[in-house]
Amino acid sequence: MAPTTMISKDVLMEKVCEVCPATCWGKKAHCQVHDKHVGKIEACPEWDKYMQDQKGKERAQIQKTIINRSDSLDRLDELEPSLDILQKTEDEIRDYNYMQIEVARIQRYLREAGEGIVGQYGLEAAMPKGKGVNGDKTHAEVVRRERKWKRLQNLQDKIERINKAVETIPGEQERLIVEALLDGDKNNLIAKEIGVSRQRYYEIKRSAVMKMAWAMYGNKIQPTG
């Protein structure tokens, strides 16, 4: 029976007959089983076996491709939180300089407001003791101070988390880039200062942000499956 696959006879001769122990491969290329030149052979069980093996490999490769694509689609939801955290990390690095300014502003406000109500911080010391216009004004100021205090704590926590994460970056270039970003420098200026191309700069920056994200939110970057 002639081969029914798309594999040519020349390929079969090269892949099968050349390594077959029954073939006296050389100038004559004589097959001892068929007792003829391999070029005159029309069908061979070894050829059929080879073609079946090739079909099996092709099917396995197709199945592997389908599974990989399916896994990729299934894992999109798992990747989204990590992407969100990467974006959050980059935003906090960018806002680091502003956060420090805001911390100083809130601290100044709390100090000045506190001097007008009580001589120390703390909500209990600032709580109004009676009702009336003066009491309402004092209560409103206490509520405002509480809101400012919570924001101050949140900003200070972010700053401390960033500072600790920077210390975990081992690469000199990566740390230099992060430090420059924390200082508020622009991307093109940083790339010029460290002497790399724009493309290379963004590669190093991405690696640095990844390390920062793991250091800052590693406990949240977990697979859901």
Secondary structure, DSSP 8 states (H G I E B T S, - for coil): ----SS--HHHHHHHTGGG-TTEETTTT-EETTTTEEGGG----HHHHHHHHHHHHHHHHHHHHHHHHHHHHHHTHHHHHHHHHHHHHHHHHHHTHHHHHHHHHHHHHHHHHHHHHH-SS--HHHHS--S-SHHHHHHHHHHHHHHHHHHHHHHHHHHHHHHHHHHTT---HHHHHHHHHHHTT--HHHHHHHHT--HHHHHHHHHHHHHHHHHHHHGGG-----
